[in-house]
């Protein structure tokens, strides 16, 4: 374990243990001990599954949303050499709804590992980001991409009520993967406030291009 990692563990443990002082229940004794195990696992220098398990344990606890932990998750999401660990860190940041991590989520969409891309797309579903639209469009429309990644990318991009996004969704309605087409249709319905032209691209395009305000959320107030 590096000196920086040891310092991180020490600071977090001291802060957590001090915060638990004064509790008299059995849980107050077990909880800091389990916390210590999760923090130690987080910095395991050898086994990636230990690091992944440490993050998973921390994200289930209220402490996992504290600033110091979130900052560490951001670092791990960008630097850990193992995709399972990076994916778990992004999942923790998503669960924390960490808005500062939006650039990390966008970068995750171009990660070599599909499982990291998947977690990035899931996070952007909850925290939409304009900068993600180009890459999400590539994932949605590329039939060679991982199927689950395409599905979640379709869900994420539909959170952006824009003409170019709607066109992207329409473009996959007749694609070979019905799960992607199904999510694209659901996304179009959400964006248009419940309109439904099923899987007919021509009808969807006619509605989107002929309507001055096809997305209810963007309609100007009267």
C-alpha positions as CSV (number, residue, x, y, z in Angstrom):
1,X,0.0,0.0,0.0
2,X,1.4,3.4,-1.0
3,X,2.0,6.1,1.6
4,X,-0.8,8.2,0.1
5,X,-3.2,5.2,0.3
6,X,-2.2,4.6,4.0
7,X,-2.8,8.2,4.8
8,X,-6.2,8.1,3.2
9,X,-7.1,5.0,5.2
10,X,-6.0,6.5,8.4
11,X,-7.9,9.8,7.9
12,X,-11.1,8.0,7.0
13,X,-11.0,5.6,9.8
14,X,-10.2,8.2,12.4
15,X,-13.1,10.4,11.1
16,X,-15.5,7.5,11.1
17,X,-14.5,6.2,14.5
18,X,-14.7,9.6,16.1
19,X,-18.1,10.1,14.6
20,X,-19.3,6.9,16.2
21,X,-18.1,7.8,19.7
22,X,-20.8,7.7,22.3
23,X,-23.0,5.0,20.7
24,X,-23.8,2.2,23.1
25,X,-25.5,-0.4,20.8
26,X,-23.8,-3.5,19.5
27,X,-24.0,-2.1,16.1
28,X,-21.9,0.8,17.0
29,X,-19.1,-1.7,17.8
30,X,-19.5,-3.8,14.7
31,X,-20.1,-1.0,12.3
32,X,-16.7,0.7,12.7
33,X,-14.9,-2.6,12.4
34,X,-16.7,-3.5,9.2
35,X,-16.0,0.0,7.9
36,X,-12.3,-0.5,8.7
37,X,-12.3,-3.7,6.7
38,X,-14.0,-2.1,3.7
39,X,-11.6,0.9,3.7
40,X,-8.6,-1.5,3.9
41,X,-10.0,-3.6,1.1
42,X,-10.5,-0.4,-1.0
43,X,-6.7,0.0,-1.0
44,X,-5.6,-3.6,-1.6
45,X,-2.5,-3.4,-3.8
46,X,-2.8,-6.9,-5.2
47,X,-6.4,-8.2,-5.6
48,X,-8.8,-6.2,-7.7
49,X,-11.8,-8.1,-6.3
50,X,-10.9,-6.9,-2.8
51,X,-10.9,-3.3,-4.1
52,X,-14.2,-3.8,-5.8
53,X,-15.6,-5.4,-2.7
54,X,-14.4,-2.5,-0.5
55,X,-16.1,0.0,-2.8
56,X,-19.3,-2.0,-2.8
57,X,-19.3,-2.2,1.0
58,X,-18.7,1.5,1.4
59,X,-21.4,2.5,-1.1
60,X,-24.0,0.6,1.0
61,X,-23.1,2.8,4.0
62,X,-24.1,6.4,4.7
63,X,-20.4,7.1,5.1
64,X,-19.9,6.2,1.4
65,X,-21.4,9.5,0.4
66,X,-19.1,11.6,2.4
67,X,-16.8,13.9,0.5
68,X,-13.5,12.1,1.3
69,X,-14.9,8.7,0.0
70,X,-16.5,10.3,-3.1
71,X,-13.2,12.0,-4.0
72,X,-11.4,8.6,-3.6
73,X,-14.0,6.9,-5.8
74,X,-13.4,9.5,-8.5
75,X,-9.7,8.8,-8.5
76,X,-10.3,5.0,-8.6
77,X,-12.8,5.4,-11.5
78,X,-10.1,7.0,-13.6
79,X,-6.9,5.2,-12.6
80,X,-7.5,1.7,-11.4
81,X,-6.0,-0.8,-13.9
82,X,-8.9,-3.3,-13.5
83,X,-12.2,-2.6,-15.2
84,X,-14.3,-4.3,-12.5
85,X,-12.9,-1.8,-10.0
86,X,-13.4,1.2,-12.2
87,X,-17.0,0.1,-12.9
88,X,-17.7,-0.3,-9.2
89,X,-16.3,3.1,-8.5
90,X,-18.5,4.7,-11.2
91,X,-21.5,2.8,-9.7
92,X,-20.8,4.3,-6.3
93,X,-20.5,7.8,-7.7
94,X,-23.8,7.3,-9.5
95,X,-25.4,6.1,-6.3
96,X,-24.1,9.2,-4.6
97,X,-25.5,11.3,-7.5
98,X,-22.2,13.1,-7.6
99,X,-22.7,15.9,-10.1
100,X,-19.0,16.7,-10.2
101,X,-18.4,13.2,-11.7
102,X,-20.3,14.0,-14.9
103,X,-17.0,14.3,-16.9
104,X,-15.9,10.9,-15.5
105,X,-19.2,9.3,-16.6
106,X,-18.7,10.8,-20.1
107,X,-15.1,9.4,-20.3
108,X,-16.3,6.0,-19.1
109,X,-18.4,5.7,-22.3
110,X,-15.1,5.4,-24.2
111,X,-13.5,3.0,-21.8
112,X,-12.1,-0.2,-23.4
113,X,-14.3,-2.4,-21.1
114,X,-18.0,-2.7,-21.8
115,X,-18.8,-3.0,-18.1
116,X,-17.3,0.4,-17.5
117,X,-19.2,1.9,-20.5
118,X,-22.4,0.3,-19.1
119,X,-21.9,2.0,-15.6
120,X,-21.1,5.3,-17.3
121,X,-24.4,5.1,-19.3
122,X,-26.4,4.2,-16.2
123,X,-24.9,7.2,-14.4
124,X,-25.7,9.5,-17.3
125,X,-29.3,8.3,-17.2
126,X,-29.6,9.9,-13.7
127,X,-27.3,12.9,-14.3
128,X,-27.7,13.8,-18.0
129,X,-24.8,15.7,-19.6
130,X,-24.8,17.5,-23.0
131,X,-21.2,16.5,-23.6
132,X,-22.2,12.9,-23.6
133,X,-24.6,13.1,-26.5
134,X,-22.1,12.5,-29.3
135,X,-20.6,9.4,-27.7
136,X,-24.0,8.1,-26.6
137,X,-25.2,8.5,-30.2
138,X,-22.2,6.4,-31.4
139,X,-23.0,3.6,-28.9
140,X,-26.7,3.6,-29.7
141,X,-26.3,3.3,-33.4
142,X,-23.4,0.9,-33.6
143,X,-24.8,-2.6,-33.9
144,X,-21.4,-4.1,-33.2
145,X,-21.4,-2.6,-29.7
146,X,-22.3,-4.6,-26.6
147,X,-26.0,-5.1,-26.4
148,X,-26.5,-4.0,-22.8
149,X,-24.3,-1.0,-23.3
150,X,-26.5,0.0,-26.3
151,X,-29.7,-0.4,-24.3
152,X,-28.5,1.7,-21.4
153,X,-27.0,4.3,-23.8
154,X,-30.4,4.5,-25.5
155,X,-32.0,5.1,-22.1
156,X,-29.4,7.7,-21.1
157,X,-29.6,9.7,-24.4
158,X,-33.4,9.8,-24.2
159,X,-33.0,12.1,-21.1
160,X,-31.9,14.8,-23.5
161,X,-35.0,16.2,-25.3
162,X,-33.4,17.4,-28.5
163,X,-34.1,17.0,-32.2
164,X,-30.8,15.3,-32.9
165,X,-31.4,12.9,-30.1
166,X,-34.9,12.1,-31.3
167,X,-33.5,11.4,-34.8
168,X,-31.0,9.0,-33.3
169,X,-33.7,7.1,-31.5
170,X,-35.8,7.0,-34.6
171,X,-32.9,5.6,-36.6
172,X,-32.8,2.4,-34.5
173,X,-36.5,1.6,-34.4
174,X,-36.1,-0.9,-37.2
175,X,-32.7,-2.2,-36.1
176,X,-31.9,-5.9,-35.7
177,X,-31.9,-5.7,-31.9
178,X,-35.5,-5.4,-30.7
179,X,-34.4,-4.6,-27.1
180,X,-32.7,-1.5,-28.4
181,X,-35.6,-0.6,-30.6
182,X,-38.0,-1.1,-27.7
183,X,-36.0,1.3,-25.5
184,X,-35.8,3.8,-28.3
185,X,-39.5,3.8,-28.7
186,X,-39.9,4.2,-24.9
187,X,-37.5,7.1,-25.0
188,X,-39.4,8.8,-27.7
189,X,-42.6,8.4,-25.8
190,X,-41.0,10.0,-22.7
191,X,-39.5,12.8,-24.7
192,X,-42.8,13.7,-26.5
193,X,-45.0,13.4,-23.4
194,X,-46.7,10.1,-24.4
195,X,-47.0,10.3,-28.1
196,X,-46.7,6.9,-29.7
197,X,-46.1,6.0,-33.3
198,X,-44.9,2.5,-32.4
199,X,-42.0,1.5,-34.6
200,X,-42.8,3.6,-37.6
201,X,-39.8,5.9,-38.3
202,X,-41.7,8.0,-40.9
203,X,-44.5,8.9,-38.5
204,X,-42.1,9.7,-35.7
205,X,-40.0,11.9,-38.0
206,X,-43.1,13.6,-39.4
207,X,-44.2,14.5,-35.9
208,X,-40.8,15.7,-34.7
209,X,-40.0,17.8,-37.7
210,X,-43.5,19.3,-38.2
211,X,-44.1,20.3,-34.6
212,X,-42.6,23.5,-33.4
213,X,-42.3,22.2,-29.9
214,X,-42.3,18.4,-30.0
215,X,-41.0,18.0,-26.4
216,X,-43.4,19.2,-23.7
217,X,-40.6,20.0,-21.3
218,X,-39.2,22.5,-23.8
219,X,-42.4,24.2,-24.8
220,X,-42.3,27.9,-24.1
221,X,-44.6,29.1,-21.3
222,X,-47.6,31.1,-22.5
